[in-house]
Amino acid sequence: MTQSTEVIEMKLPAKPEYVGVVRLAASGLASRLGYTYDDIEDIKIAIAEACTNVVTHAYPAESDLENNMHVNFTMYANRLELTVSDQGGAFDADLLNKERGPVSKDQPVEELKEGGLGLFLIETLMDEVEIRGEKGVMIIMTKFLQRDEVEPDGRRTSEESPEHQ
């Protein structure tokens, strides 16, 4: 059985004023797929953090490179996959993946490292996160669609009946 997909591709200047455009696109597509309000808000925060990382870290101020961010939305029947990438230069993805996450429950607040909260937020809000760093940075975020709660006509979709009606 083949699974149909639809792909939306965007190429935008890596500037703060375009982060909102990406958020709006993500919100509209997630709504179209049937995500809950809370899931849509999570998706919007995650995509904004990924785009903000491109705006902040990808390109030096006096770069001759074309300073763009590339955003892809791949829509499947059961999930939305969001990819944010740049061409700002390679980095050590393995090292980042190992040292990622600024928070440790045993670490005093005074010793927390600066930065890294964006990736921590993305990982917390999304179901799957993958970071690659060949020619720039690519972050792939996946949010699965939970359709087992209530049908559009209000009927429950699970075999269990509610305890109290």
N, C-alpha and C positions, 0 to 999 in steps of 0.2 A: 504494500500500500504506500503510495507516495503522498508526502505531506506538502501541501501547497504553501508557498511563502510569497510575501510581498516585501519588496525592499524599497525604502526611501533613502536617497543619498543627498547630503547637503555639504556644500563647501562654503565656508564663511571666513571672513577675516578674523584672526585671533585677537579680537578686541572685546573689552568688557560689555559693550553695548549689544553685542550679538548673542551673549549668553541667554538673555531673555527670549530671543527668537527660538533658540533650541528648546528651552523649557516649554514654550507654547506648543511647539511641534510635538514634543514628547507627550504633553498633556492631551492634546487632541487625538493622537494615535492610540494612546492607552485607553482613553475614554471610548473610542470607536471599537476597541477590542473587548470592552466590558469589564475593565478593572474597577475595583472599588475606589471610592474617594481617597481612602488612606493609602492604598497602593499607588494611586496616581501621584499623590503628594510625595511619597517615597521616591518614585521614579524621577520626579522633577528635581528633588534635592540632589539625588545621585548624579543626574546628567549635568546639573549646574556645577557641582563640585568637580567633575571630570573636565568640563569646559574651562572652568576657572583655573585649573592646573595648567592647561595649555596656554591660556592667556598670561599667566604669571611666570611659568617656568620654561616654556618650549623654545622661545626665540630671544636672543640677545637684543637689546634696545637698538643697536646700530647694525642689525643684520641685513645682508643683501638677499637673504632668502625670501621667498614668497611666504609671508607669515599667515598661513591659513590653518584652520582646524577642519577636519573632515569628520562628519557625523553620519552614521548609518543606523537606520532603524530597520531591523528584520523582524517581520511579524509572522509568527507561526500560529497554528490553531491553539496551542497550549502555553505560549510564552512570547515575550517581547525581548529581543536581543538588541542592545544599544552599544554601538562602538564609537569611541571618540579617539581620534588619532591626530598626530602632527608629524612634521618632517624636521623637527628641531635638532636632531642629532641623536645618536645612539647612547644608551646608558646600560648599566648592569641590572637587568630585570631580576636576576636571581638574588642579588644582594638586596635589592629593594623588597622583594617578596619575603626575604628572611628577616629583615629589620623593620618591616612595616608594622604600624600600629603604635601609637604614642602612649597607650595606656596599659599599665600593669597594676593590678589591685594591691600589690605589695609595695609599689614605688611611691615615695612621698611626692606630693603635688609639686614641691619646689624643684624636684629633679626631673620632671617631665620634659622631654625634648620639644623644641618648638617645631611646628609644622607636622604634617602627617595626619592631621585630624580629618582632612578631606577624604583620604583613602580609607581611613577607619570608618567614617560615616558611610561611604559607598558600600563597603563590605557589610556593614550592619543593616543597611536598608535593602540591598539587593540579594537575590537568592544565590547567584554565582558571580564571581568576579575573577577575571584573568587579565594579567598585565604582561605585555610583550614590549621588547625594546630593541628592534633591529635597526631601522632607519627612523629614529624618532620614538615616540611612545604611543602604544595602542592599549587602550583599556576596553575590555569587553565585559559588559554587565548584562545579566539575564534576570528577568523577573517572570516567574511562572504564574499563569492565570489559574486562579482557584474557582472552578465552576461548580463545585460540589455543594454549594451552600443552598441557594434558592434559585428556582427557575424564574424566568421573566413573569410568568403568571402567578407567582407566589407559592407554588407547590415546592415541597422539599424534594431534593434529588437523591438523598440517601435512603436506604432501606429502613433506617430507624425512624420511629415516629417520635415527636417531641414528648417529653414526660408530662408537661403541663400545657394544655391548650386553652 
